[in-house]
Amino acid sequence: MQERVELGQTINHLSHLYKRRLDRAVTAECPEGQESITGQNGWVICYLMENEKRGCEVFQKDLEKKFGIRRSTVSNIIDLMEKKSLLTRTSADGDARL
């Protein structure tokens, strides 16, 4: 049992180190004034851009599915990205819930 706990802790530690490193790399490439972009923001922006090129609309439920995260997490990410002026959320024509 001791080995499982240590392995889990090691994986968790490596995950946090990777996220911090990714965030630093993304921030280093940001235009001046946009230093608060995280790696997660970058992934969302890339996903949105890919879909925009294909002419596809993206809804919050699409982000949930793509990144395997809960609805509340997606909502928090979008709220923060709106505050940073990284994106604008709009309602879908015909269904304000989307």
N, C-alpha and C positions, 0 to 999 in steps of 0.2 A: 504493500500500500504506500509506503514511503516513496518508492520510485515514481509512482503515478502522480503524487502530489508535486514532487520536484519537476517532473516532466511538464505538468500543467503550468506550473509557475514559470518555467523556462520559456514555454511557448507564449504565454501571456507577456512576459518581459520582452521577448523578441518582437512581438506584435507592436508593443508600445514604442520600442526603439525604431522600428521600421516606419511607423506612422510619423514620428517626430522627424525622422530623416527626410521623408517624402514632403512633409510640410515645409521644411527648410529649403528643399530643392525648388518647390513651387514658388515659395516666397522670393527666392533669389531671382527668379525669372519674371517677376511681376513688374509692371510699369510702376513708376513712382506714384505713391499715394494709394496703392492697392496691396500693401504689405500684409494685410490681414487675410489674404486668400489662403485657404488650407488645401491639403491634398484632396480632401473630400470635395471641396468646392470645385477643384479642377476636374475631378471625375464627372461631377454633375454637369459642369459647363461643356465638357467634351461630349457627353451624351446628348445634351441639348443641341449642340452644334451639328453633330452627326445626323440627328433626326431632322433638323431644319434643312440641311442640304437635300434630304430625301423628300422634303415637303410634308413631313409627318408632325402632327401635334403631339405634345407630350403632356401627360397628366400626372398628378402626384402618384396615382396607383401604378403608373409605369415605372417611376423611380423606385417605389417599394419593391416591385418585382425584379427589376434589373439589379439592384444592390442588396436585395435580401434584408431589408430593414423595415421596421414597423411604421405605420402611418404617422404616429406622433413624432417619430424621429425625422421622417421626411418633412413634416410640417415645420419642425424646429430648424432644420437645415435651410429650408426655403425662407423662413422668416429672417434668419440671420443673413442670408445672401441678399435679401431685399434691403435690409438695413445697411449693408455694405455697398448697395447700388450695383450688385453684380447681375441681378436679373429683376424682371418685373412679372408678377403673377397676374394673370387675367382670367376672367371667366369664359367658359366655352359658350359659343353661340347656341342658344336653345336649351342649355342646362347649366345654371349658375353653380350647381354643385361640383362641376368639373373644372 
